Amino acid sequence: MQREWGRALLLTPAVVGIVLLAGGLIGYAVLTNQINQNIAYQIQSQNEQIDPQTQTEALGLIRAGEELRQLDHNRDLATIMGGVGLVLVGASWLARDLLMEKLKRMRLISKRTP
């Protein structure tokens, strides 16, 4: 019973890490696609200067710029989320390896002592 509890304790962060990593990667890909389609990003990447002729055009460019900043922020959060997932997977893997090494040593010691 105690062994199963220990496995579950090590498996839970690994599963959460994999979910976070997958969510971060998918979020990053989706947000990068949305950024590439944003009109403010397209204007910025081509180093164009736009002189809006009407107030509606100006407001549209302002909204596109604000949307671009929000998308960029969300993409940063997706990157952080994926990084946290990667750290969780690595930490749980390391903890599992250390635990297995400890169990092997305990088995060797118990076999040596009569």
MOPAC internal coordinates of N, CA, C and O (Angstrom, degrees):
PM7 1SCF
backbone

  N    0.0000 0     0.00 0     0.00 0    0    0    0
  C    1.4504 1     0.00 0     0.00 0    1    0    0
  C    1.5298 1   110.80 1     0.00 0    2    1    0
  O    1.2310 1   120.85 1   135.62 1    3    2    1
  N    1.3249 1   115.99 1   -44.38 1    3    2    1
  C    1.4551 1   119.97 1  -178.77 1    5    3    2
  C    1.5215 1   110.99 1   -66.26 1    6    5    3
  O    1.2310 1   120.30 1   145.56 1    7    6    5
  N    1.3162 1   117.03 1   -34.44 1    7    6    5
  C    1.4645 1   121.85 1   179.55 1    9    7    6
  C    1.5333 1   110.56 1   -67.05 1   10    9    7
  O    1.2310 1   120.34 1   138.58 1   11   10    9
  N    1.3323 1   116.96 1   -41.42 1   11   10    9
  C    1.4628 1   120.81 1   178.56 1   13   11   10
  C    1.5289 1   110.54 1   -65.12 1   14   13   11
  O    1.2310 1   120.38 1   142.15 1   15   14   13
  N    1.3152 1   116.88 1   -37.85 1   15   14   13
  C    1.4558 1   121.13 1   178.12 1   17   15   14
  C    1.5215 1   110.25 1   -63.95 1   18   17   15
  O    1.2310 1   120.49 1   139.49 1   19   18   17
  N    1.3298 1   116.68 1   -40.51 1   19   18   17
  C    1.4608 1   121.02 1   177.98 1   21   19   18
  C    1.5185 1   112.12 1   -65.01 1   22   21   19
  O    1.2310 1   120.66 1   139.67 1   23   22   21
  N    1.3144 1   116.34 1   -40.33 1   23   22   21
  C    1.4774 1   119.80 1   177.14 1   25   23   22
  C    1.5197 1   111.07 1   -63.51 1   26   25   23
  O    1.2310 1   120.54 1   136.89 1   27   26   25
  N    1.3128 1   116.57 1   -43.11 1   27   26   25
  C    1.4683 1   120.55 1   179.22 1   29   27   26
  C    1.5173 1   110.38 1   -64.33 1   30   29   27
  O    1.2310 1   120.94 1   143.12 1   31   30   29
  N    1.3317 1   115.81 1   -36.88 1   31   30   29
  C    1.4563 1   119.94 1   179.45 1   33   31   30
  C    1.5282 1   111.36 1   -65.43 1   34   33   31
  O    1.2310 1   120.27 1   144.62 1   35   34   33
  N    1.3178 1   117.09 1   -35.38 1   35   34   33
  C    1.4621 1   120.65 1   178.27 1   37   35   34
  C    1.5222 1   112.48 1   -82.62 1   38   37   35
  O    1.2310 1   120.56 1   149.89 1   39   38   37
  N    1.3111 1   116.54 1   -30.11 1   39   38   37
  C    1.4566 1   120.44 1  -177.15 1   41   39   38
  C    1.5285 1   112.25 1   -76.38 1   42   41   39
  O    1.2310 1   119.91 1   146.62 1   43   42   41
  N    1.3140 1   117.77 1   -33.38 1   43   42   41
  C    1.4589 1   121.57 1  -176.93 1   45   43   42
  C    1.5299 1   113.04 1   -59.89 1   46   45   43
  O    1.2310 1   119.01 1   130.35 1   47   46   45
  N    1.3552 1   119.50 1   -49.65 1   47   46   45
  C    1.4723 1   117.51 1   178.14 1   49   47   46
  C    1.5235 1   112.77 1   -64.52 1   50   49   47
  O    1.2310 1   120.38 1   148.55 1   51   50   49
  N    1.3267 1   116.87 1   -31.45 1   51   50   49
  C    1.4639 1   119.42 1   178.84 1   53   51   50
  C    1.5259 1   110.49 1   -66.36 1   54   53   51
  O    1.2310 1   120.21 1   136.60 1   55   54   53
  N    1.3172 1   117.21 1   -43.40 1   55   54   53
  C    1.4668 1   120.96 1  -179.81 1   57   55   54
  C    1.5314 1   110.06 1   -67.17 1   58   57   55
  O    1.2310 1   120.54 1   136.78 1   59   58   57
  N    1.3318 1   116.58 1   -43.22 1   59   58   57
  C    1.4622 1   120.13 1   177.76 1   61   59   58
  C    1.5256 1   109.45 1   -62.00 1   62   61   59
  O    1.2310 1   120.38 1   139.20 1   63   62   61
  N    1.3398 1   116.87 1   -40.80 1   63   62   61
  C    1.4597 1   120.86 1   178.49 1   65   63   62
  C    1.5087 1   112.50 1   -62.88 1   66   65   63
  O    1.2310 1   120.23 1   138.51 1   67   66   65
  N    1.3121 1   117.16 1   -41.49 1   67   66   65
  C    1.4727 1   120.55 1   178.95 1   69   67   66
  C    1.5259 1   110.40 1   -64.81 1   70   69   67
  O    1.2310 1   120.67 1   139.02 1   71   70   69
  N    1.3281 1   116.32 1   -40.98 1   71   70   69
  C    1.4708 1   120.01 1   178.62 1   73   71   70
  C    1.5275 1   110.47 1   -64.39 1   74   73   71
  O    1.2310 1   120.40 1   135.78 1   75   74   73
  N    1.3457 1   116.84 1   -44.22 1   75   74   73
  C    1.4646 1   120.21 1   178.58 1   77   75   74
  C    1.5256 1   111.45 1   -63.93 1   78   77   75
  O    1.2310 1   120.72 1   138.29 1   79   78   77
  N    1.3263 1   116.22 1   -41.71 1   79   78   77
  C    1.4638 1   120.31 1   179.25 1   81   79   78
  C    1.5237 1   111.01 1   -62.47 1   82   81   79
  O    1.2310 1   120.65 1   133.87 1   83   82   81
  N    1.3324 1   116.36 1   -46.13 1   83   82   81
  C    1.4703 1   119.91 1   179.25 1   85   83   82
  C    1.5288 1   110.56 1   -64.08 1   86   85   83
  O    1.2310 1   120.21 1   136.15 1   87   86   85
  N    1.3233 1   117.20 1   -43.85 1   87   86   85
  C    1.4619 1   120.27 1   178.47 1   89   87   86
  C    1.5162 1   111.85 1   -62.60 1   90   89   87
  O    1.2310 1   120.45 1   140.03 1   91   90   89
  N    1.3246 1   116.74 1   -39.97 1   91   90   89
  C    1.4545 1   120.67 1   178.28 1   93   91   90
  C    1.5170 1   112.53 1   -64.82 1   94   93   91
  O    1.2310 1   120.66 1   137.82 1   95   94   93
  N    1.3325 1   116.34 1   -42.18 1   95   94   93
  C    1.4685 1   119.80 1   179.33 1   97   95   94
  C    1.5238 1   111.78 1   -66.28 1   98   97   95
  O    1.2310 1   120.93 1   136.23 1   99   98   97
  N    1.3241 1   115.83 1   -43.77 1   99   98   97
  C    1.4656 1   119.44 1   179.80 1  101   99   98
  C    1.5265 1   109.96 1   -65.96 1  102  101   99
  O    1.2310 1   120.72 1   135.37 1  103  102  101
  N    1.3294 1   116.23 1   -44.63 1  103  102  101
  C    1.4674 1   119.91 1   178.52 1  105  103  102
  C    1.5166 1   111.81 1   -60.56 1  106  105  103
  O    1.2310 1   120.54 1   138.00 1  107  106  105
  N    1.3217 1   116.57 1   -42.00 1  107  106  105
  C    1.4617 1   120.32 1   179.48 1  109  107  106
  C    1.5319 1   110.56 1   -62.06 1  110  109  107
  O    1.2310 1   120.54 1   135.93 1  111  110  109
  N    1.3253 1   116.57 1   -44.07 1  111  110  109
  C    1.4683 1   120.21 1  -179.09 1  113  111  110
  C    1.5273 1   111.28 1   -65.01 1  114  113  111
  O    1.2310 1   120.30 1   134.90 1  115  114  113
  N    1.3257 1   117.03 1   -45.10 1  115  114  113
  C    1.4710 1   121.09 1  -178.94 1  117  115  114
  C    1.5283 1   110.44 1   -64.69 1  118  117  115
  O    1.2310 1   120.60 1   135.35 1  119  118  117
  N    1.3289 1   116.47 1   -44.65 1  119  118  117
  C    1.4642 1   119.61 1  -178.06 1  121  119  118
  C    1.5266 1   111.83 1   -68.93 1  122  121  119
  O    1.2310 1   120.12 1   144.55 1  123  122  121
  N    1.3174 1   117.38 1   -35.45 1  123  122  121
  C    1.4630 1   120.00 1   176.05 1  125  123  122
  C    1.5214 1   110.41 1   -63.07 1  126  125  123
  O    1.2310 1   120.21 1   140.21 1  127  126  125
  N    1.3243 1   117.20 1   -39.79 1  127  126  125
  C    1.4598 1   121.03 1   176.80 1  129  127  126
  C    1.5297 1   110.97 1   -63.54 1  130  129  127
  O    1.2310 1   120.48 1   137.29 1  131  130  129
  N    1.3280 1   116.69 1   -42.71 1  131  130  129
  C    1.4593 1   120.31 1   179.14 1  133  131  130
  C    1.5275 1   111.31 1   -65.93 1  134  133  131
  O    1.2310 1   120.50 1   142.31 1  135  134  133
  N    1.3355 1   116.65 1   -37.69 1  135  134  133
  C    1.4632 1   120.05 1   177.31 1  137  135  134
  C    1.5216 1   110.23 1   -63.61 1  138  137  135
  O    1.2310 1   120.31 1   137.18 1  139  138  137
  N    1.3200 1   117.00 1   -42.82 1  139  138  137
  C    1.4722 1   120.45 1   179.95 1  141  139  138
  C    1.5203 1   112.35 1   -63.06 1  142  141  139
  O    1.2310 1   119.81 1   152.73 1  143  142  141
  N    1.3230 1   117.97 1   -27.27 1  143  142  141
  C    1.4558 1   121.59 1  -179.95 1  145  143  142
  C    1.5295 1   112.66 1   -88.61 1  146  145  143
  O    1.2310 1   120.21 1   169.95 1  147  146  145
  N    1.3316 1   117.21 1   -10.05 1  147  146  145
  C    1.4572 1   121.49 1  -178.15 1  149  147  146
  C    1.5264 1   109.71 1   -70.59 1  150  149  147
  O    1.2310 1   120.51 1   -46.63 1  151  150  149
  N    1.3319 1   116.64 1   133.37 1  151  150  149
  C    1.4651 1   121.56 1  -176.16 1  153  151  150
  C    1.5308 1   111.40 1   -66.18 1  154  153  151
  O    1.2310 1   119.92 1   144.98 1  155  154  153
  N    1.3242 1   117.76 1   -35.02 1  155  154  153
  C    1.4725 1   120.41 1   179.04 1  157  155  154
  C    1.5335 1   110.23 1   -65.79 1  158  157  155
  O    1.2310 1   120.56 1   141.23 1  159  158  157
  N    1.3240 1   116.53 1   -38.77 1  159  158  157
  C    1.4668 1   119.99 1   178.16 1  161  159  158
  C    1.5252 1   110.33 1   -66.63 1  162  161  159
  O    1.2310 1   120.43 1   138.47 1  163  162  161
  N    1.3187 1   116.78 1   -41.53 1  163  162  161
  C    1.4680 1   120.01 1  -179.95 1  165  163  162
  C    1.5201 1   110.67 1   -63.34 1  166  165  163
  O    1.2310 1   120.21 1   139.06 1  167  166  165
  N    1.3154 1   117.20 1   -40.94 1  167  166  165
  C    1.4690 1   120.70 1   178.21 1  169  167  166
  C    1.5260 1   110.12 1   -66.11 1  170  169  167
  O    1.2310 1   120.75 1   136.92 1  171  170  169
  N    1.3289 1   116.17 1   -43.08 1  171  170  169
  C    1.4597 1   121.64 1  -179.40 1  173  171  170
  C    1.5261 1   111.31 1   -63.98 1  174  173  171
  O    1.2310 1   120.51 1   136.47 1  175  174  173
  N    1.3214 1   116.64 1   -43.53 1  175  174  173
  C    1.4625 1   119.82 1  -176.12 1  177  175  174
  C    1.5282 1   112.25 1   -69.78 1  178  177  175
  O    1.2310 1   120.12 1   157.20 1  179  178  177
  N    1.3249 1   117.37 1   -22.80 1  179  178  177
  C    1.4652 1   120.44 1   178.67 1  181  179  178
  C    1.5300 1   111.71 1   -95.83 1  182  181  179
  O    1.2310 1   120.42 1  -176.30 1  183  182  181
  N    1.3358 1   116.81 1     3.70 1  183  182  181
  C    1.4732 1   122.39 1  -179.49 1  185  183  182
  C    1.5199 1   112.32 1    52.78 1  186  185  183
  O    1.2310 1   120.79 1  -139.11 1  187  186  185
  N    1.3170 1   116.09 1    40.89 1  187  186  185
  C    1.4622 1   121.12 1   179.09 1  189  187  186
  C    1.5253 1   110.08 1   -92.43 1  190  189  187
  O    1.2310 1   121.16 1   -29.84 1  191  190  189
  N    1.3057 1   115.39 1   150.16 1  191  190  189
  C    1.4558 1   121.89 1   171.80 1  193  191  190
  C    1.5224 1   107.11 1  -109.07 1  194  193  191
  O    1.2310 1   121.10 1   -57.46 1  195  194  193
  N    1.3182 1   115.51 1   122.54 1  195  194  193
  C    1.4624 1   120.90 1  -179.29 1  197  195  194
  C    1.5228 1   108.41 1  -106.75 1  198  197  195
  O    1.2310 1   120.88 1   -51.78 1  199  198  197
  N    1.3075 1   115.93 1   128.22 1  199  198  197
  C    1.4628 1   121.18 1   175.10 1  201  199  198
  C    1.5239 1   106.97 1  -106.13 1  202  201  199
  O    1.2310 1   120.43 1   -79.92 1  203  202  201
  N    1.3386 1   116.77 1   100.08 1  203  202  201
  C    1.4663 1   118.23 1  -178.20 1  205  203  202
  C    1.5241 1   111.21 1   -64.30 1  206  205  203
  O    1.2310 1   121.12 1   -44.20 1  207  206  205
  N    1.3082 1   115.46 1   135.80 1  207  206  205
  C    1.4614 1   121.75 1  -177.50 1  209  207  206
  C    1.5183 1   112.54 1   -87.29 1  210  209  207
  O    1.2310 1   120.82 1   153.58 1  211  210  209
  N    1.3331 1   116.04 1   -26.42 1  211  210  209
  C    1.4626 1   119.16 1  -179.40 1  213  211  210
  C    1.5256 1   109.48 1  -129.20 1  214  213  211
  O    1.2310 1   121.66 1   -13.04 1  215  214  213
  N    1.3034 1   114.43 1   166.96 1  215  214  213
  C    1.4553 1   119.54 1   178.68 1  217  215  214
  C    1.5324 1   110.33 1   -67.07 1  218  217  215
  O    1.2310 1   120.62 1   146.65 1  219  218  217
  N    1.3265 1   116.41 1   -33.35 1  219  218  217
  C    1.4605 1   120.67 1   178.67 1  221  219  218
  C    1.5237 1   110.56 1   -63.36 1  222  221  219
  O    1.2310 1   120.04 1   137.60 1  223  222  221
  N    1.3275 1   117.53 1   -42.40 1  223  222  221
  C    1.4646 1   120.99 1   177.31 1  225  223  222
  C    1.5239 1   110.33 1   -63.16 1  226  225  223
  O    1.2310 1   120.75 1   137.69 1  227  226  225
  N    1.3187 1   116.18 1   -42.31 1  227  226  225
  C    1.4648 1   120.20 1  -179.98 1  229  227  226
  C    1.5270 1   111.02 1   -62.97 1  230  229  227
  O    1.2310 1   120.51 1   135.74 1  231  230  229
  N    1.3255 1   116.63 1   -44.26 1  231  230  229
  C    1.4597 1   119.94 1   178.84 1  233  231  230
  C    1.5303 1   111.28 1   -65.77 1  234  233  231
  O    1.2310 1   120.11 1   143.78 1  235  234  233
  N    1.3138 1   117.39 1   -36.22 1  235  234  233
  C    1.4671 1   120.99 1   176.64 1  237  235  234
  C    1.5209 1   111.66 1   -63.25 1  238  237  235
  O    1.2310 1   120.61 1   138.67 1  239  238  237
  N    1.3372 1   116.44 1   -41.33 1  239  238  237
  C    1.4679 1   119.84 1   177.88 1  241  239  238
  C    1.5251 1   111.23 1   -68.05 1  242  241  239
  O    1.2310 1   120.19 1   142.79 1  243  242  241
  N    1.3257 1   117.23 1   -37.21 1  243  242  241
  C    1.4601 1   120.67 1   177.79 1  245  243  242
  C    1.5269 1   110.10 1   -64.39 1  246  245  243
  O    1.2310 1   120.78 1   134.81 1  247  246  245
  N    1.3403 1   116.11 1   -45.19 1  247  246  245
  C    1.4622 1   120.07 1   178.65 1  249  247  246
  C    1.5242 1   111.33 1   -62.13 1  250  249  247
  O    1.2310 1   120.62 1   138.66 1  251  250  249
  N    1.3289 1   116.41 1   -41.34 1  251  250  249
  C    1.4642 1   119.95 1   178.89 1  253  251  250
  C    1.5301 1   110.75 1   -64.30 1  254  253  251
  O    1.2310 1   120.34 1   142.38 1  255  254  253
  N    1.3290 1   116.96 1   -37.62 1  255  254  253
  C    1.4608 1   120.44 1   177.43 1  257  255  254
  C    1.5175 1   112.12 1   -66.58 1  258  257  255
  O    1.2310 1   120.23 1   138.70 1  259  258  257
  N    1.3297 1   117.17 1   -41.30 1  259  258  257
  C    1.4580 1   120.78 1   177.75 1  261  259  258
  C    1.5271 1   110.65 1   -66.45 1  262  261  259
  O    1.2310 1   120.76 1   139.99 1  263  262  261
  N    1.3266 1   116.15 1   -40.01 1  263  262  261
  C    1.4602 1   120.35 1   177.71 1  265  263  262
  C    1.5297 1   110.07 1   -63.43 1  266  265  263
  O    1.2310 1   120.31 1   140.90 1  267  266  265
  N    1.3279 1   117.02 1   -39.10 1  267  266  265
  C    1.4566 1   121.11 1   178.64 1  269  267  266
  C    1.5301 1   110.56 1   -62.54 1  270  269  267
  O    1.2310 1   120.12 1   136.20 1  271  270  269
  N    1.3125 1   117.37 1   -43.80 1  271  270  269
  C    1.4655 1   120.12 1   178.12 1  273  271  270
  C    1.5261 1   111.37 1   -62.94 1  274  273  271
  O    1.2310 1   120.71 1   139.41 1  275  274  273
  N    1.3313 1   116.25 1   -40.59 1  275  274  273
  C    1.4649 1   120.06 1   178.91 1  277  275  274
  C    1.5290 1   111.07 1   -66.33 1  278  277  275
  O    1.2310 1   120.28 1   136.94 1  279  278  277
  N    1.3167 1   117.07 1   -43.06 1  279  278  277
  C    1.4637 1   120.45 1   177.73 1  281  279  278
  C    1.5283 1   111.48 1   -62.54 1  282  281  279
  O    1.2310 1   120.72 1   139.77 1  283  282  281
  N    1.3228 1   116.23 1   -40.23 1  283  282  281
  C    1.4586 1   120.50 1   178.92 1  285  283  282
  C    1.5319 1   110.51 1   -64.85 1  286  285  283
  O    1.2310 1   120.56 1   139.06 1  287  286  285
  N    1.3269 1   116.54 1   -40.94 1  287  286  285
  C    1.4658 1   120.96 1   177.42 1  289  287  286
  C    1.5299 1   110.74 1   -62.94 1  290  289  287
  O    1.2310 1   120.73 1   134.57 1  291  290  289
  N    1.3302 1   116.21 1   -45.43 1  291  290  289
  C    1.4686 1   120.10 1   179.16 1  293  291  290
  C    1.5189 1   111.59 1   -63.55 1  294  293  291
  O    1.2310 1   120.34 1   144.21 1  295  294  293
  N    1.3368 1   116.95 1   -35.79 1  295  294  293
  C    1.4623 1   119.78 1   177.51 1  297  295  294
  C    1.5301 1   110.07 1   -66.81 1  298  297  295
  O    1.2310 1   120.39 1   142.93 1  299  298  297
  N    1.3242 1   116.86 1   -37.07 1  299  298  297
  C    1.4714 1   119.73 1   175.16 1  301  299  298
  C    1.5271 1   110.77 1   -62.02 1  302  301  299
  O    1.2310 1   120.48 1   138.41 1  303  302  301
  N    1.3199 1   116.68 1   -41.59 1  303  302  301
  C    1.4692 1   120.29 1   178.06 1  305  303  302
  C    1.5251 1   111.62 1   -64.92 1  306  305  303
  O    1.2310 1   120.23 1   142.37 1  307  306  305
  N    1.3305 1   117.17 1   -37.63 1  307  306  305
  C    1.4675 1   120.34 1   177.10 1  309  307  306
  C    1.5218 1   110.27 1   -64.91 1  310  309  307
  O    1.2310 1   120.13 1   142.47 1  311  310  309
  N    1.3192 1   117.36 1   -37.53 1  311  310  309
  C    1.4608 1   121.05 1   177.28 1  313  311  310
  C    1.5263 1   110.40 1   -64.51 1  314  313  311
  O    1.2310 1   120.67 1   136.82 1  315  314  313
  N    1.3171 1   116.33 1   -43.18 1  315  314  313
  C    1.4623 1   120.49 1   178.15 1  317  315  314
  C    1.5239 1   110.34 1   -63.33 1  318  317  315
  O    1.2310 1   120.49 1   137.67 1  319  318  317
  N    1.3223 1   116.68 1   -42.33 1  319  318  317
  C    1.4551 1   121.13 1   179.84 1  321  319  318
  C    1.5325 1   110.70 1   -61.13 1  322  321  319
  O    1.2310 1   120.23 1   135.41 1  323  322  321
  N    1.3181 1   117.17 1   -44.59 1  323  322  321
  C    1.4563 1   120.48 1   176.73 1  325  323  322
  C    1.5154 1   112.18 1   -63.42 1  326  325  323
  O    1.2310 1   120.24 1   142.03 1  327  326  325
  N    1.3266 1   117.14 1   -37.97 1  327  326  325
  C    1.4585 1   120.69 1   178.12 1  329  327  326
  C    1.5199 1   112.12 1   -65.62 1  330  329  327
  O    1.2310 1   120.29 1   138.54 1  331  330  329
  N    1.3197 1   117.05 1   -41.46 1  331  330  329
  C    1.4654 1   120.79 1   177.17 1  333  331  330
  C    1.5265 1   109.74 1   -63.04 1  334  333  331
  O    1.2310 1   120.59 1   139.54 1  335  334  333
  N    1.3194 1   116.48 1   -40.46 1  335  334  333
  C    1.4617 1   119.67 1   177.19 1  337  335  334
  C    1.5203 1   111.89 1   -62.26 1  338  337  335
  O    1.2310 1   120.67 1   138.48 1  339  338  337
  N    1.3081 1   116.32 1   -41.52 1  339  338  337
  C    1.4635 1   120.74 1   178.56 1  341  339  338
  C    1.5239 1   111.01 1   -64.42 1  342  341  339
  O    1.2310 1   120.05 1   139.78 1  343  342  341
  N    1.3261 1   117.51 1   -40.22 1  343  342  341
  C    1.4641 1   121.16 1   177.84 1  345  343  342
  C    1.5281 1   110.36 1   -64.93 1  346  345  343
  O    1.2310 1   120.24 1   138.66 1  347  346  345
  N    1.3285 1   117.15 1   -41.34 1  347  346  345
  C    1.4677 1   120.02 1   178.50 1  349  347  346
  C    1.5252 1   111.72 1   -62.68 1  350  349  347
  O    1.2310 1   120.63 1   136.52 1  351  350  349
  N    1.3219 1   116.39 1   -43.48 1  351  350  349
  C    1.4664 1   119.62 1   178.70 1  353  351  350
  C    1.5281 1   109.80 1   -62.95 1  354  353  351
  O    1.2310 1   120.28 1   134.54 1  355  354  353
  N    1.3233 1   117.08 1   -45.46 1  355  354  353
  C    1.4651 1   120.39 1  -179.86 1  357  355  354
  C    1.5162 1   112.57 1   -64.03 1  358  357  355
  O    1.2310 1   120.27 1   137.55 1  359  358  357
  N    1.3289 1   117.09 1   -42.45 1  359  358  357
  C    1.4667 1   120.55 1  -179.62 1  361  359  358
  C    1.5242 1   111.49 1   -65.86 1  362  361  359
  O    1.2310 1   120.46 1   138.28 1  363  362  361
  N    1.3214 1   116.72 1   -41.72 1  363  362  361
  C    1.4692 1   118.61 1   179.73 1  365  363  362
  C    1.5328 1   110.71 1   -69.11 1  366  365  363
  O    1.2310 1   120.08 1   145.26 1  367  366  365
  N    1.3143 1   117.45 1   -34.74 1  367  366  365
  C    1.4583 1   120.85 1   176.39 1  369  367  366
  C    1.5340 1   109.91 1   -64.95 1  370  369  367
  O    1.2310 1   120.59 1   134.70 1  371  370  369
  N    1.3201 1   116.47 1   -45.30 1  371  370  369
  C    1.4599 1   121.09 1   178.58 1  373  371  370
  C    1.5235 1   110.76 1   -62.15 1  374  373  371
  O    1.2310 1   120.22 1   135.83 1  375  374  373
  N    1.3295 1   117.18 1   -44.17 1  375  374  373
  C    1.4687 1   120.67 1   178.80 1  377  375  374
  C    1.5204 1   110.89 1   -62.66 1  378  377  375
  O    1.2310 1   120.27 1   140.97 1  379  378  377
  N    1.3159 1   117.08 1   -39.03 1  379  378  377
  C    1.4595 1   120.49 1   178.19 1  381  379  378
  C    1.5202 1   110.67 1   -64.10 1  382  381  379
  O    1.2310 1   120.28 1   134.85 1  383  382  381
  N    1.3359 1   117.07 1   -45.15 1  383  382  381
  C    1.4662 1   120.23 1   179.15 1  385  383  382
  C    1.5180 1   111.72 1   -61.89 1  386  385  383
  O    1.2310 1   120.46 1   137.46 1  387  386  385
  N    1.3381 1   116.73 1   -42.54 1  387  386  385
  C    1.4628 1   120.02 1   178.97 1  389  387  386
  C    1.5223 1   111.11 1   -64.97 1  390  389  387
  O    1.2310 1   120.32 1   139.46 1  391  390  389
  N    1.3190 1   116.99 1   -40.54 1  391  390  389
  C    1.4549 1   120.85 1   179.15 1  393  391  390
  C    1.5228 1   110.96 1   -65.90 1  394  393  391
  O    1.2310 1   120.29 1   137.95 1  395  394  393
  N    1.3167 1   117.05 1   -42.05 1  395  394  393
  C    1.4673 1   120.22 1   179.25 1  397  395  394
  C    1.5276 1   110.87 1   -64.21 1  398  397  395
  O    1.2310 1   120.26 1   140.58 1  399  398  397
  N    1.3149 1   117.11 1   -39.42 1  399  398  397
  C    1.4675 1   121.01 1   177.85 1  401  399  398
  C    1.5253 1   110.46 1   -63.93 1  402  401  399
  O    1.2310 1   120.59 1   138.92 1  403  402  401
  N    1.3121 1   116.47 1   -41.08 1  403  402  401
  C    1.4633 1   120.59 1   178.48 1  405  403  402
  C    1.5228 1   110.91 1   -64.61 1  406  405  403
  O    1.2310 1   120.54 1   138.32 1  407  406  405
  N    1.3341 1   116.57 1   -41.68 1  407  406  405
  C    1.4658 1   120.35 1   178.81 1  409  407  406
  C    1.5222 1   111.20 1   -64.97 1  410  409  407
  O    1.2310 1   120.06 1   141.05 1  411  410  409
  N    1.3419 1   117.48 1   -38.95 1  411  410  409
  C    1.4589 1   120.18 1   177.93 1  413  411  410
  C    1.5271 1   110.72 1   -62.47 1  414  413  411
  O    1.2310 1   120.50 1   136.60 1  415  414  413
  N    1.3446 1   116.66 1   -43.40 1  415  414  413
  C    1.4696 1   120.32 1   179.04 1  417  415  414
  C    1.5193 1   110.95 1   -63.29 1  418  417  415
  O    1.2310 1   120.65 1   139.87 1  419  418  417
  N    1.3304 1   116.36 1   -40.13 1  419  418  417
  C    1.4634 1   119.56 1   179.62 1  421  419  418
  C    1.5247 1   110.69 1   -64.91 1  422  421  419
  O    1.2310 1   119.77 1   141.72 1  423  422  421
  N    1.3244 1   118.04 1   -38.28 1  423  422  421
  C    1.4619 1   121.48 1   178.71 1  425  423  422
  C    1.5222 1   110.72 1   -67.43 1  426  425  423
  O    1.2310 1   120.24 1   139.76 1  427  426  425
  N    1.3278 1   117.15 1   -40.24 1  427  426  425
  C    1.4604 1   120.32 1   178.43 1  429  427  426
  C    1.5236 1   111.42 1   -64.68 1  430  429  427
  O    1.2310 1   120.52 1   139.34 1  431  430  429
  N    1.3193 1   116.61 1   -40.66 1  431  430  429
  C    1.4545 1   120.21 1   179.35 1  433  431  430
  C    1.5221 1   110.74 1   -66.85 1  434  433  431
  O    1.2310 1   120.15 1   138.97 1  435  434  433
  N    1.3312 1   117.32 1   -41.03 1  435  434  433
  C    1.4636 1   120.47 1  -179.11 1  437  435  434
  C    1.5292 1   111.28 1   -69.13 1  438  437  435
  O    1.2310 1   119.26 1   150.80 1  439  438  437
  N    1.3257 1   119.03 1   -29.20 1  439  438  437
  C    1.4641 1   121.86 1   177.20 1  441  439  438
  C    1.5267 1   110.91 1   -74.25 1  442  441  439
  O    1.2310 1   119.60 1   147.23 1  443  442  441
  N    1.3322 1   118.36 1   -32.77 1  443  442  441
  C    1.4641 1   122.49 1  -178.05 1  445  443  442
  C    1.5200 1   112.10 1   -74.99 1  446  445  443
  O    1.2310 1   120.40 1   143.42 1  447  446  445
  N    1.3129 1   116.85 1   -36.58 1  447  446  445
  C    1.4614 1   119.24 1  -178.11 1  449  447  446
  C    1.5190 1   109.80 1   -81.77 1  450  449  447
  O    1.2310 1   120.87 1   -50.06 1  451  450  449
  N    1.3598 1   115.95 1   129.94 1  451  450  449
  C    1.4793 1   118.86 1  -179.30 1  453  451  450
  C    1.5078 1   113.33 1   -77.68 1  454  453  451
  O    1.2310 1   120.10 1   180.00 1  455  454  453

